Amino acid sequence: MDTLGGDVVQEIRFARSADGVGIAYAVHGSGPPLLLDACWLSHLQFDWESPVWRHYLTDLGEVATVIRYDERGHGLSDRHVTDHSLEARVGDLEAVVEDAGFDRFALLATAQGGPVAIEYAARHPERLTRLVFYGSYSGAEAAATPEELELLAAFEALIRVGWARPTSEFRRVFSSMMIPGGTEEQMRWIDDLQQRACDTETAVISRAQRQVADSTWRLPRIDLPTLVIHSRGDQMNEFHHARHLAAGIRGARLVALESNNHIVLADEPAWQVFLSEVTDFLEPDRRPSDAADTADPDVAALITPRELDILRLAAAGRDNEAIAAELFLSVRTVERHLQNAYAKLGLSGRSARTAAVARLLSHS
């Protein structure tokens, strides 16, 4: 478990995909579960130091329990992987879902995570409460213009030539397209993150296999509340991909961000629009908690907000299955949270639940 400054705590775990590849994932925050479909430009630990990514993690963690993972071959997940097919990547998402223990959750697909999220939603609609796409697409080549296809081919050449170089001239091409409005510090951070995320061979192989992943044919079969958010001036994935997604999914709502950045930055007005839209969209998944108002202050200081929510429901007479259903968790996860709470409160044995509830309500 990592403490990341302030009261932010991130728990890193590992799931095993169907083909044996180890997938690193992390959980932080409090609120309804929100799983971030993997983006290749990630590193579960390094992202927290980032002037480009950190506001996503801190702000989303204020409104949701955020589950995110490093794509196979990237970040803290197993390296030197050659199979980056759509089927393998869907298997990674399935493995993270099962290991994390959330029965139902919202899924947010970023960038090239779109085809994976669509395929997962088509196979497991009962697991999802809602679906969000951010700067994404149903397929990299779906509705792509001739100019975009030429650019995709040029990118591969740039990766082969410049990815591993100690200087960042070639990687800067990608950085400047992702955050054209970024500062020099932010550009350098993206330059460095590219190398930290994966090696040259993985960058080439994974990109080539992602380009042919296409779940467009699944779009009419998606029957979930869906939000599509995209920057109007996105140079990595142009805005027409968002229109294509929103038009293909029945009832989907499209929100255009007034930004040229693929990764909207913290000081942009568009960031507050993004955060507000996602927060409002997740609201139906939220369960009101009056635990902070009814708990002994000493108890509230010792346990996490999630543990507080679970103890509140236990105090209301819910058994573990009912608590799991109300909070969209698995029974196993509820049990783990309760055991953690008991340990922090110095309780054990058969009377631990009764004693914890008594302490929770002792000042009411």
Residue frames as qw, qx, qy, qz and C-alpha x, y, z in Angstrom:
[[0.000, 0.889, 0.457, 0.000, 0.00, 0.00, 0.00],
 [0.451, 0.209, 0.011, 0.868, 1.43, 3.41, -1.00],
 [0.102, -0.829, -0.364, 0.413, 0.78, 6.71, 0.76],
 [0.525, 0.436, 0.353, 0.640, 0.97, 9.34, -1.95],
 [0.119, 0.158, -0.091, 0.976, 0.85, 12.59, -0.07],
 [0.493, -0.246, 0.023, -0.834, -1.92, 14.05, 2.04],
 [0.626, -0.096, 0.651, -0.418, -4.44, 11.35, 2.87],
 [0.765, 0.418, -0.297, -0.391, -4.30, 9.63, -0.53],
 [0.509, -0.346, 0.788, -0.004, -3.57, 5.92, -0.26],
 [0.692, 0.409, -0.413, -0.429, -3.16, 3.63, -3.24],
 [0.730, -0.241, 0.633, -0.090, -3.24, -0.14, -2.95],
 [0.424, 0.523, -0.623, -0.399, -1.37, -1.99, -5.73],
 [0.783, -0.058, 0.589, -0.193, -2.40, -5.56, -6.51],
 [0.111, 0.379, -0.773, -0.496, -1.74, -8.10, -9.28],
 [0.822, 0.233, 0.300, -0.423, -4.21, -10.11, -11.31],
 [0.350, -0.226, 0.827, 0.377, -3.41, -13.07, -13.58],
 [0.554, 0.388, -0.218, -0.704, -4.86, -12.91, -17.08],
 [0.941, 0.133, 0.164, -0.264, -6.19, -15.97, -18.91],
 [0.807, 0.492, -0.272, 0.180, -2.86, -16.50, -20.70],
 [0.811, -0.294, -0.244, 0.444, -0.82, -16.14, -17.50],
 [0.332, 0.487, -0.080, 0.804, 0.32, -12.52, -17.93],
 [0.353, -0.504, -0.542, 0.573, 0.49, -10.59, -14.66],
 [0.058, 0.694, 0.299, 0.652, -1.51, -7.37, -14.71],
 [0.284, -0.181, -0.482, 0.809, -0.77, -4.70, -12.10],
 [0.165, -0.695, -0.440, -0.544, -3.73, -2.68, -10.91],
 [0.199, 0.007, -0.488, 0.850, -4.33, -0.10, -8.19],
 [0.270, -0.713, -0.615, -0.202, -7.29, 1.05, -6.12],
 [0.230, -0.112, -0.350, 0.901, -7.73, 4.44, -4.46],
 [0.262, -0.222, -0.184, -0.921, -10.45, 6.91, -3.59],
 [0.165, 0.262, 0.822, -0.479, -13.95, 6.55, -2.20],
 [0.507, 0.361, 0.023, -0.782, -17.40, 6.37, -3.77],
 [0.893, 0.311, 0.214, -0.244, -19.02, 4.29, -6.50],
 [0.672, -0.248, 0.546, 0.434, -16.53, 2.03, -8.30],
 [0.503, 0.819, -0.101, -0.257, -15.07, 3.45, -11.52],
 [0.796, -0.155, 0.446, 0.380, -12.71, 1.22, -13.50],
 [0.220, 0.811, -0.302, -0.451, -10.35, 2.98, -15.93],
 [0.923, 0.319, 0.187, 0.105, -9.77, 0.86, -19.02],
 [0.659, -0.433, 0.235, 0.569, -6.01, 0.80, -19.54],
 [0.401, 0.908, -0.105, -0.058, -4.16, 3.42, -21.55],
 [0.872, 0.219, -0.164, 0.405, -0.69, 2.53, -22.86],
 [0.265, 0.583, -0.278, 0.716, 0.74, 5.76, -21.47],
 [0.645, -0.667, -0.002, -0.373, 0.59, 4.78, -17.82],
 [0.510, 0.199, -0.712, 0.440, 2.67, 3.74, -14.84],
 [0.540, -0.650, -0.524, -0.108, 0.74, 3.10, -11.62],
 [0.574, -0.559, -0.220, 0.556, 3.40, 4.72, -9.42],
 [0.376, -0.015, 0.210, 0.902, 5.00, 7.28, -11.75],
 [0.039, -0.631, -0.539, -0.557, 1.61, 8.78, -12.68],
 [0.424, -0.790, -0.406, 0.175, 1.18, 10.16, -9.17],
 [0.453, -0.477, 0.066, 0.750, 4.22, 12.42, -9.64],
 [0.376, 0.329, 0.553, 0.666, 2.96, 13.68, -12.98],
 [0.094, 0.385, 0.134, -0.908, 2.00, 17.31, -13.71],
 [0.343, 0.072, -0.590, -0.727, -0.07, 15.84, -16.56],
 [0.524, -0.218, -0.789, -0.236, -1.94, 12.92, -14.91],
 [0.192, -0.076, -0.755, 0.622, -2.08, 13.58, -11.18],
 [0.359, 0.050, 0.200, -0.910, -5.22, 15.76, -11.22],
 [0.668, -0.033, -0.562, -0.487, -7.13, 12.91, -12.88],
 [0.552, -0.089, -0.795, 0.235, -6.21, 10.59, -10.03],
 [0.094, -0.104, -0.567, 0.812, -6.77, 13.00, -7.14],
 [0.403, 0.063, 0.014, -0.913, -9.99, 14.57, -8.43],
 [0.681, -0.049, -0.587, -0.435, -11.61, 11.34, -9.62],
 [0.453, -0.061, -0.810, 0.367, -10.64, 9.72, -6.32],
 [0.150, 0.016, 0.413, -0.898, -12.76, 12.35, -4.55],
 [0.634, 0.125, -0.009, -0.763, -15.92, 11.18, -6.32],
 [0.920, 0.148, -0.257, -0.254, -15.28, 7.47, -6.98],
 [0.727, -0.417, 0.530, 0.134, -13.37, 4.39, -5.94],
 [0.502, 0.726, -0.372, -0.288, -10.92, 4.35, -8.84],
 [0.836, -0.146, 0.500, 0.174, -9.56, 1.06, -10.17],
 [0.473, 0.802, -0.291, -0.219, -6.86, 1.45, -12.83],
 [0.882, -0.183, 0.378, 0.214, -4.33, -0.91, -14.34],
 [0.031, -0.649, 0.565, 0.508, -1.19, -0.93, -16.46],
 [0.831, 0.418, -0.153, -0.334, -1.68, -2.50, -19.86],
 [0.944, -0.106, 0.235, 0.207, 0.14, -5.79, -20.50],
 [0.725, 0.328, 0.084, 0.600, 3.80, -5.13, -21.32],
 [0.099, 0.703, -0.014, 0.705, 3.60, -1.67, -19.74],
 [0.403, -0.702, 0.205, -0.550, 4.21, -0.03, -16.38],
 [0.368, -0.441, 0.746, -0.337, 4.23, -2.49, -13.48],
 [0.924, 0.161, 0.174, -0.299, 2.51, -5.27, -15.43],
 [0.801, -0.134, 0.481, 0.331, 4.53, -8.15, -16.90],
 [0.157, 0.753, -0.365, -0.525, 6.94, -6.88, -19.57],
 [0.003, 0.363, -0.842, -0.399, 8.19, -8.45, -22.84],
 [0.561, 0.351, 0.698, -0.275, 4.71, -9.58, -23.90],
 [0.093, -0.125, 0.646, 0.747, 4.06, -10.16, -27.60],
 [0.055, -0.503, -0.812, -0.290, 0.30, -10.80, -27.64],
 [0.057, 0.257, 0.269, -0.926, -1.52, -7.47, -27.53],
 [0.129, -0.311, -0.760, -0.556, -4.58, -8.67, -29.41],
 [0.457, -0.376, -0.054, -0.804, -8.07, -7.45, -28.57],
 [0.834, -0.287, -0.440, -0.169, -8.92, -10.85, -27.08],
 [0.639, -0.031, -0.500, 0.584, -5.87, -10.78, -24.79],
 [0.039, 0.236, -0.225, 0.945, -6.62, -7.23, -23.65],
 [0.643, -0.387, -0.221, -0.623, -10.26, -8.06, -22.90],
 [0.825, -0.200, -0.507, 0.149, -8.94, -10.99, -20.85],
 [0.380, 0.132, -0.422, 0.813, -6.77, -8.56, -18.87],
 [0.333, -0.327, 0.044, -0.883, -9.78, -6.40, -18.06],
 [0.806, -0.301, -0.387, -0.332, -11.79, -9.46, -17.04],
 [0.714, -0.055, -0.542, 0.440, -8.95, -10.59, -14.75],
 [0.114, 0.210, -0.328, 0.914, -8.72, -7.20, -13.03],
 [0.558, -0.348, -0.150, -0.738, -12.50, -7.09, -12.52],
 [0.847, -0.256, -0.456, -0.091, -12.56, -10.53, -10.92],
 [0.616, 0.000, -0.490, 0.617, -9.55, -9.90, -8.70],
 [0.020, -0.301, 0.192, -0.934, -10.74, -6.47, -7.54],
 [0.087, -0.295, -0.889, 0.338, -14.02, -7.98, -6.35],
 [0.311, 0.281, 0.153, -0.895, -16.52, -5.37, -7.56],
 [0.450, 0.356, 0.819, -0.022, -19.71, -7.03, -8.75],
 [0.355, 0.793, 0.430, 0.244, -20.93, -3.95, -10.66],
 [0.393, -0.522, 0.074, 0.753, -19.08, -0.80, -11.67],
 [0.432, 0.871, 0.040, -0.231, -18.84, 2.04, -14.16],
 [0.775, 0.001, 0.349, 0.527, -16.23, 1.67, -16.92],
 [0.145, 0.923, -0.095, -0.345, -14.27, 4.62, -18.31],
 [0.830, 0.210, 0.309, 0.414, -12.37, 3.91, -21.54],
 [0.054, -0.868, 0.196, 0.452, -9.55, 6.28, -22.48],
 [0.110, 0.628, -0.625, -0.451, -7.79, 6.53, -25.85],
 [0.451, 0.249, -0.783, -0.348, -7.20, 3.08, -27.37],
 [0.177, 0.011, 0.892, -0.416, -9.15, 1.42, -24.55],
 [0.564, 0.197, 0.008, -0.802, -12.39, 1.97, -26.47],
 [0.667, 0.160, -0.631, -0.363, -12.52, -1.35, -28.39],
 [0.293, 0.042, -0.886, 0.357, -11.73, -3.29, -25.19],
 [0.253, 0.125, 0.521, -0.806, -14.49, -1.52, -23.23],
 [0.633, 0.193, -0.223, -0.716, -17.02, -2.07, -26.00],
 [0.596, 0.124, -0.783, -0.128, -16.20, -5.77, -26.22],
 [0.128, -0.026, -0.823, 0.553, -16.38, -6.16, -22.44],
 [0.405, 0.149, 0.284, -0.856, -19.72, -4.33, -22.31],
 [0.677, 0.166, -0.446, -0.561, -21.14, -6.59, -25.01],
 [0.559, 0.069, -0.823, 0.080, -20.00, -9.74, -23.19],
 [0.369, -0.287, -0.720, 0.512, -20.75, -8.68, -19.60],
 [0.137, -0.559, -0.209, -0.791, -23.53, -6.05, -19.60],
 [0.657, -0.626, -0.402, -0.122, -24.73, -7.26, -16.20],
 [0.682, -0.271, -0.254, 0.630, -21.44, -6.16, -14.60],
 [0.262, 0.150, 0.070, 0.951, -21.64, -2.54, -15.77],
 [0.037, 0.681, 0.536, -0.497, -23.75, 0.31, -14.43],
 [0.346, 0.911, 0.080, -0.211, -22.67, 2.78, -17.13],
 [0.781, 0.152, 0.270, 0.542, -20.03, 3.47, -19.76],
 [0.008, 0.937, -0.071, -0.343, -17.79, 6.50, -20.43],
 [0.779, 0.318, 0.184, 0.509, -15.49, 7.12, -23.40],
 [0.173, -0.922, 0.066, 0.339, -12.83, 9.82, -23.17],
 [0.097, 0.748, -0.535, -0.381, -10.69, 10.73, -26.19],
 [0.517, -0.124, 0.845, 0.054, -11.43, 7.26, -27.52],
 [0.492, 0.330, -0.489, -0.640, -12.81, 5.34, -30.50],
 [0.918, 0.007, 0.259, -0.301, -14.42, 2.05, -31.46],
 [0.881, 0.121, 0.262, 0.375, -11.45, 1.24, -33.70],
 [0.331, -0.569, 0.215, 0.721, -8.35, 3.23, -34.62],
 [0.118, -0.072, 0.645, 0.751, -9.07, 2.82, -38.31],
 [0.128, 0.631, 0.765, -0.011, -12.86, 3.05, -38.01],
 [0.158, 0.940, 0.303, 0.021, -13.96, 6.14, -39.97],
 [0.498, -0.544, 0.210, 0.642, -10.29, 7.17, -40.20],
 [0.433, 0.857, -0.067, -0.270, -9.36, 9.69, -42.87],
 [0.851, 0.413, -0.117, 0.304, -6.59, 8.91, -45.43],
 [0.148, 0.767, -0.382, 0.495, -4.41, 11.48, -43.66],
 [0.654, -0.552, 0.392, -0.338, -4.88, 9.71, -40.32],
 [0.990, 0.051, 0.118, 0.062, -3.89, 6.36, -41.84],
 [0.608, 0.617, -0.246, 0.434, -0.71, 7.93, -43.24],
 [0.200, -0.744, 0.404, -0.493, 0.06, 9.40, -39.84],
 [0.888, -0.342, 0.245, -0.184, -0.36, 6.02, -38.15],
 [0.916, 0.280, -0.041, 0.285, 2.25, 4.54, -40.48],
 [0.308, 0.727, -0.299, 0.535, 4.63, 7.43, -39.81],
 [0.565, -0.680, 0.288, -0.367, 4.27, 6.94, -36.06],
 [0.983, -0.131, 0.088, 0.092, 5.65, 3.40, -36.27],
 [0.688, 0.490, -0.148, 0.515, 8.78, 4.66, -38.00],
 [0.096, -0.774, 0.274, -0.563, 9.26, 7.34, -35.35],
 [0.812, -0.506, 0.201, -0.210, 8.96, 4.77, -32.56],
 [0.957, 0.102, 0.003, 0.273, 11.53, 2.45, -34.12],
 [0.523, 0.579, -0.157, 0.606, 14.05, 5.24, -34.63],
 [0.049, 0.597, -0.266, 0.755, 13.64, 7.37, -31.55],
 [0.720, -0.577, -0.266, -0.280, 11.92, 5.60, -28.66],
 [0.859, -0.363, -0.171, 0.318, 15.05, 4.40, -26.87],
 [0.468, 0.527, -0.136, 0.696, 17.24, 7.42, -27.57],
 [0.415, -0.362, -0.492, 0.674, 18.48, 9.27, -24.47],
 [0.074, 0.183, -0.003, -0.980, 17.32, 12.56, -25.99],
 [0.351, 0.433, 0.745, -0.368, 13.62, 13.09, -26.58],
 [0.172, 0.323, -0.334, -0.869, 13.36, 14.70, -30.03],
 [0.298, -0.084, -0.823, -0.477, 11.41, 11.81, -31.54],
 [0.203, -0.446, -0.832, 0.260, 9.25, 11.15, -28.48],
 [0.026, 0.372, 0.214, -0.903, 8.46, 14.88, -28.36],
 [0.255, -0.066, -0.595, -0.760, 6.39, 14.43, -31.54],
 [0.405, -0.430, -0.801, -0.095, 3.91, 12.32, -29.56],
 [0.275, -0.443, -0.513, 0.682, 4.06, 14.63, -26.53],
 [0.046, 0.216, -0.090, -0.971, 3.32, 17.74, -28.57],
 [0.367, -0.204, -0.655, -0.628, 0.32, 16.06, -30.19],
 [0.426, -0.444, -0.774, 0.149, -1.06, 14.86, -26.88],
 [0.275, -0.793, -0.357, 0.409, -0.71, 18.17, -25.03],
 [0.458, 0.521, 0.188, 0.695, -0.04, 20.95, -27.57],
 [0.203, -0.850, -0.058, -0.482, -1.08, 23.43, -24.87],
 [0.827, -0.471, -0.195, 0.235, 1.31, 22.00, -22.29],
 [0.176, -0.926, 0.328, 0.063, 4.28, 23.67, -20.63],
 [0.457, 0.586, -0.667, 0.063, 7.86, 22.55, -21.21],
 [0.283, -0.328, 0.805, -0.404, 7.79, 20.73, -17.86],
 [0.777, 0.174, 0.419, -0.437, 4.63, 18.84, -18.84],
 [0.735, 0.568, -0.315, -0.192, 6.08, 17.98, -22.26],
 [0.184, 0.545, -0.796, 0.190, 9.25, 16.59, -20.68],
 [0.528, -0.160, 0.702, -0.450, 7.15, 14.50, -18.32],
 [0.862, 0.355, 0.161, -0.323, 5.29, 12.89, -21.21],
 [0.503, 0.651, -0.568, -0.016, 8.63, 12.37, -23.00],
 [0.066, -0.425, 0.845, -0.319, 9.94, 10.48, -19.96],
 [0.695, 0.018, 0.519, -0.497, 6.71, 8.58, -19.32],
 [0.806, 0.444, -0.243, -0.305, 6.82, 7.05, -22.79],
 [0.436, 0.472, -0.748, 0.164, 10.14, 5.38, -21.99],
 [0.261, -0.243, 0.765, -0.536, 9.07, 4.36, -18.49],
 [0.777, 0.123, 0.187, -0.588, 5.81, 2.89, -19.74],
 [0.944, 0.159, 0.290, 0.019, 7.39, 0.36, -22.12],
 [0.449, -0.410, 0.536, 0.586, 10.43, -0.50, -24.25],
 [0.244, 0.433, -0.439, -0.749, 10.78, 0.08, -27.99],
 [0.139, 0.000, -0.938, -0.318, 9.81, -3.42, -29.10],
 [0.052, 0.478, 0.815, -0.325, 6.69, -3.43, -26.96],
 [0.192, 0.577, 0.102, -0.787, 5.74, 0.03, -28.22],
 [0.248, 0.304, -0.641, -0.660, 5.99, -1.14, -31.84],
 [0.153, -0.134, -0.970, -0.137, 4.24, -4.51, -31.39],
 [0.054, 0.494, 0.724, -0.478, 1.47, -3.29, -29.13],
 [0.234, 0.514, -0.021, -0.825, 0.71, -0.28, -31.30],
 [0.240, 0.179, -0.754, -0.585, 0.50, -2.39, -34.45],
 [0.157, -0.280, -0.947, -0.003, -1.94, -4.82, -32.83],
 [0.082, 0.527, 0.518, -0.669, -4.03, -2.04, -31.31],
 [0.192, 0.336, -0.312, -0.868, -4.46, -0.40, -34.71],
 [0.348, -0.033, -0.794, -0.497, -6.38, -3.39, -36.07],
 [0.032, -0.326, -0.849, 0.415, -8.59, -3.82, -32.97],
 [0.272, -0.112, -0.266, -0.918, -12.09, -2.79, -34.00],
 [0.070, 0.310, 0.888, -0.333, -15.32, -3.27, -32.04],
 [0.260, 0.100, -0.155, -0.948, -17.48, -1.02, -34.23],
 [0.459, -0.156, -0.746, -0.457, -19.82, -3.88, -35.09],
 [0.338, -0.328, -0.800, 0.373, -20.68, -4.23, -31.39],
 [0.025, -0.035, 0.183, -0.982, -21.95, -0.65, -30.95],
 [0.523, -0.248, -0.333, -0.744, -25.63, -1.29, -31.77],
 [0.701, -0.267, -0.662, -0.002, -25.67, -4.05, -29.15],
 [0.283, 0.014, -0.536, 0.795, -24.62, -1.78, -26.28],
 [0.375, -0.673, -0.457, -0.445, -27.57, -0.98, -24.03],
 [0.556, -0.430, -0.412, 0.580, -26.07, 1.03, -21.16],
 [0.036, -0.984, -0.097, 0.148, -26.13, 4.67, -20.10],
 [0.758, 0.121, 0.169, 0.618, -23.22, 6.04, -22.14],
 [0.048, -0.956, 0.017, 0.288, -21.28, 9.31, -22.02],
 [0.762, 0.320, 0.154, 0.542, -18.79, 10.26, -24.77],
 [0.203, -0.932, 0.041, 0.298, -16.34, 13.07, -23.88],
 [0.756, 0.224, 0.260, 0.557, -13.78, 14.35, -26.38],
 [0.194, -0.624, 0.077, 0.753, -11.67, 17.45, -26.98],
 [0.580, 0.764, 0.171, -0.226, -12.68, 19.29, -30.14],
 [0.335, 0.844, -0.412, -0.080, -9.07, 19.87, -31.11],
 [0.792, -0.345, 0.501, 0.060, -7.70, 16.43, -30.17],
 [0.382, 0.694, -0.528, -0.307, -4.80, 15.70, -32.52],
 [0.193, -0.288, 0.938, -0.022, -4.18, 12.12, -31.40],
 [0.160, 0.381, 0.907, 0.081, -7.75, 10.88, -31.89],
 [0.073, -0.127, -0.224, -0.964, -9.72, 13.39, -33.90],
 [0.389, 0.082, 0.440, -0.805, -13.18, 14.50, -32.82],
 [0.660, 0.135, -0.407, -0.617, -15.03, 12.61, -35.54],
 [0.388, 0.039, -0.911, 0.134, -14.24, 9.39, -33.63],
 [0.129, 0.154, 0.656, -0.727, -16.41, 10.72, -30.77],
 [0.560, 0.233, -0.069, -0.792, -19.28, 11.48, -33.12],
 [0.566, 0.170, -0.754, -0.288, -18.96, 7.98, -34.54],
 [0.194, -0.045, -0.891, 0.408, -19.15, 6.45, -31.05],
 [0.267, 0.220, 0.466, -0.814, -22.08, 8.55, -29.89],
 [0.590, 0.247, -0.285, -0.714, -24.04, 7.91, -33.07],
 [0.513, 0.159, -0.827, -0.168, -23.45, 4.16, -32.84],
 [0.204, -0.160, -0.863, 0.433, -24.65, 3.60, -29.24],
 [0.260, -0.647, -0.570, -0.435, -28.34, 4.10, -28.61],
 [0.455, -0.844, -0.279, -0.053, -28.99, 6.97, -26.21],
 [0.681, -0.153, -0.114, 0.707, -25.32, 7.98, -25.86],
 [0.021, -0.985, -0.142, 0.095, -24.66, 11.62, -24.99],
 [0.693, 0.325, -0.002, 0.644, -21.74, 13.52, -26.54],
 [0.289, -0.920, -0.063, 0.256, -19.88, 16.27, -24.67],
 [0.647, 0.567, -0.041, 0.508, -17.35, 18.35, -26.63],
 [0.552, -0.657, -0.097, 0.504, -14.55, 19.85, -24.55],
 [0.333, 0.936, -0.047, 0.103, -13.15, 23.19, -25.67],
 [0.517, -0.668, 0.481, 0.235, -9.53, 22.07, -25.72],
 [0.616, 0.624, -0.453, -0.162, -6.81, 21.08, -28.17],
 [0.109, -0.501, 0.833, -0.208, -5.29, 18.64, -25.70],
 [0.668, -0.041, -0.714, -0.205, -5.80, 14.89, -25.89],
 [0.527, -0.358, -0.632, 0.440, -5.08, 14.88, -22.15],
 [0.132, -0.857, -0.185, -0.462, -6.97, 17.86, -20.72],
 [0.449, 0.204, -0.499, 0.713, -4.73, 19.71, -18.27],
 [0.316, -0.506, -0.673, 0.437, -5.61, 20.81, -14.74],
 [0.087, -0.434, -0.150, 0.884, -5.60, 24.55, -15.40],
 [0.099, -0.141, -0.611, -0.773, -7.93, 24.37, -18.40],
 [0.540, 0.012, 0.223, -0.812, -11.63, 25.30, -18.01],
 [0.724, 0.126, -0.547, -0.401, -12.30, 22.06, -19.93],
 [0.312, 0.113, -0.884, 0.329, -11.03, 20.04, -16.96],
 [0.276, 0.083, 0.574, -0.766, -13.80, 21.31, -14.70],
 [0.690, 0.202, -0.203, -0.665, -16.32, 20.49, -17.43],
 [0.582, 0.189, -0.788, -0.067, -14.92, 16.94, -17.68],
 [0.127, 0.042, -0.831, 0.540, -14.96, 16.43, -13.91],
 [0.447, 0.121, 0.322, -0.826, -18.47, 17.83, -13.54],
 [0.708, 0.198, -0.406, -0.543, -19.82, 15.66, -16.35],
 [0.523, 0.121, -0.838, 0.100, -18.28, 12.46, -14.96],
 [0.049, -0.014, 0.707, -0.706, -19.38, 13.27, -11.39],
 [0.575, 0.150, 0.137, -0.793, -22.96, 13.91, -12.45],
 [0.686, 0.213, -0.582, -0.381, -22.98, 10.82, -14.66],
 [0.400, 0.089, -0.868, 0.282, -21.88, 8.63, -11.73],
 [0.329, -0.252, 0.372, -0.830, -24.45, 10.09, -9.35],
 [0.835, -0.125, -0.182, -0.504, -27.04, 7.28, -9.82],
 [0.770, 0.109, -0.598, 0.194, -24.37, 4.79, -8.68],
 [0.099, 0.377, -0.548, 0.740, -23.81, 6.66, -5.46],
 [0.541, -0.537, -0.647, -0.025, -25.35, 5.56, -2.18],
 [0.181, -0.810, 0.135, -0.541, -25.92, 8.26, 0.44],
 [0.672, -0.093, -0.595, 0.430, -23.81, 7.81, 3.52],
 [0.337, -0.836, 0.010, -0.432, -24.63, 9.39, 6.85],
 [0.855, -0.184, -0.343, 0.343, -21.79, 7.50, 8.53],
 [0.393, 0.300, -0.249, 0.833, -19.74, 10.62, 9.08],
 [0.342, -0.522, 0.016, -0.781, -22.68, 12.16, 10.96],
 [0.843, -0.411, -0.106, -0.331, -23.44, 9.13, 13.14],
 [0.847, 0.103, -0.405, 0.328, -19.97, 7.74, 13.82],
 [0.617, -0.713, 0.006, 0.332, -17.88, 8.17, 16.91],
 [0.279, 0.919, -0.271, -0.064, -15.19, 10.67, 15.75],
 [0.390, -0.581, 0.708, 0.092, -12.47, 8.34, 17.03],
 [0.733, 0.196, 0.648, 0.070, -13.82, 5.52, 14.83],
 [0.552, 0.819, 0.153, -0.025, -14.10, 7.78, 11.76],
 [0.006, 0.887, -0.451, -0.098, -10.47, 8.81, 12.22],
 [0.515, -0.399, 0.755, 0.076, -9.23, 5.22, 12.32],
 [0.594, 0.239, 0.751, 0.163, -10.99, 3.62, 9.35],
 [0.132, -0.010, 0.519, 0.845, -11.45, 4.49, 5.67],
 [0.469, 0.165, 0.025, -0.867, -14.63, 6.05, 4.20],
 [0.621, 0.068, -0.666, -0.408, -15.44, 2.74, 2.49],
 [0.358, -0.092, -0.865, 0.339, -15.09, 0.83, 5.78],
 [0.171, 0.148, 0.425, -0.877, -17.30, 3.47, 7.40],
 [0.573, 0.101, -0.318, -0.749, -19.99, 2.95, 4.76],
 [0.591, -0.008, -0.797, -0.122, -19.93, -0.80, 5.31],
 [0.194, -0.128, -0.766, 0.600, -20.11, -0.51, 9.11],
 [0.350, 0.095, 0.143, -0.921, -23.05, 1.91, 8.79],
 [0.676, 0.039, -0.481, -0.557, -24.97, -0.66, 6.76],
 [0.484, -0.042, -0.844, 0.227, -24.03, -3.38, 9.24],
 [0.034, 0.091, 0.559, -0.823, -25.42, -1.14, 11.98],
 [0.538, 0.104, -0.087, -0.832, -28.67, -0.90, 10.01],
 [0.758, -0.021, 0.567, -0.323, -28.99, -4.68, 10.20],
 [0.733, 0.548, -0.299, -0.270, -27.77, -5.59, 6.71],
 [0.876, -0.235, 0.364, 0.213, -25.89, -8.86, 6.31],
 [0.353, -0.466, 0.505, 0.635, -22.78, -9.05, 4.13],
 [0.357, 0.335, 0.747, 0.450, -24.70, -10.05, 1.00],
 [0.084, 0.888, 0.451, -0.001, -27.07, -7.10, 1.34],
 [0.262, -0.811, 0.165, 0.497, -24.17, -4.72, 1.96],
 [0.426, -0.155, 0.652, 0.608, -22.39, -6.03, -1.12],
 [0.284, 0.592, 0.683, 0.320, -25.47, -5.54, -3.28],
 [0.040, -0.944, -0.284, 0.165, -26.07, -1.98, -2.06],
 [0.225, -0.823, 0.309, 0.420, -22.46, -0.84, -2.55],
 [0.755, 0.612, -0.202, -0.119, -21.83, -2.79, -5.78],
 [0.080, -0.634, 0.764, -0.095, -19.13, -4.91, -4.12],
 [0.697, 0.018, -0.710, -0.101, -18.52, -8.62, -3.86],
 [0.775, -0.603, -0.119, -0.148, -19.20, -10.35, -0.56],
 [0.839, -0.042, -0.158, 0.520, -15.50, -11.19, -0.38],
 [0.287, 0.474, -0.081, 0.828, -14.60, -7.49, -0.60],
 [0.493, -0.690, -0.069, -0.526, -17.11, -6.60, 2.12],
 [0.897, -0.396, -0.153, 0.125, -15.62, -9.25, 4.38],
 [0.683, 0.175, -0.138, 0.696, -12.10, -7.94, 3.72],
 [0.011, -0.615, 0.034, -0.788, -13.12, -4.36, 4.57],
 [0.693, -0.634, -0.103, -0.327, -14.81, -5.49, 7.77],
 [0.892, -0.212, -0.163, 0.365, -11.76, -7.47, 8.86],
 [0.452, 0.375, -0.106, 0.802, -9.56, -4.44, 8.16],
 [0.300, -0.678, -0.029, -0.671, -11.90, -2.23, 10.21],
 [0.843, -0.510, -0.163, -0.054, -11.92, -4.69, 13.12],
 [0.794, 0.009, -0.171, 0.583, -8.12, -4.80, 13.15],
 [0.209, 0.501, -0.064, 0.837, -7.84, -1.00, 13.17],
 [0.502, -0.621, -0.018, -0.602, -10.31, -0.81, 16.06],
 [0.025, -0.411, 0.822, -0.393, -8.47, -3.50, 18.01],
 [0.767, -0.030, 0.321, -0.555, -11.34, -5.97, 17.81],
 [0.290, 0.277, -0.884, -0.239, -11.38, -9.69, 17.08],
 [0.126, 0.108, 0.946, -0.280, -13.42, -12.82, 17.52],
 [0.019, 0.508, 0.826, 0.242, -17.14, -13.47, 17.17],
 [0.117, -0.809, -0.458, 0.350, -18.13, -10.27, 18.95],
 [0.367, -0.178, 0.222, 0.886, -16.04, -8.00, 16.69],
 [0.013, 0.458, 0.566, 0.685, -18.97, -6.99, 14.47],
 [0.370, -0.777, -0.507, -0.048, -21.23, -6.14, 17.41],
 [0.509, -0.586, -0.119, 0.619, -18.47, -4.21, 19.16],
 [0.311, 0.040, 0.349, 0.883, -17.55, -2.26, 16.00],
 [0.129, -0.623, -0.554, -0.537, -21.17, -1.25, 15.42],
 [0.470, -0.755, -0.404, 0.213, -21.51, -0.22, 19.06],
 [0.459, -0.409, 0.050, 0.787, -18.45, 2.00, 18.81],
 [0.193, 0.315, 0.503, 0.781, -19.68, 3.44, 15.53],
 [0.267, -0.668, -0.478, -0.504, -22.96, 4.61, 17.11],
 [0.522, -0.353, -0.576, 0.521, -21.69, 5.37, 20.60],
 [0.132, -0.239, -0.203, 0.941, -22.14, 9.15, 20.39],
 [0.132, -0.379, -0.611, -0.682, -25.43, 9.21, 18.47]]
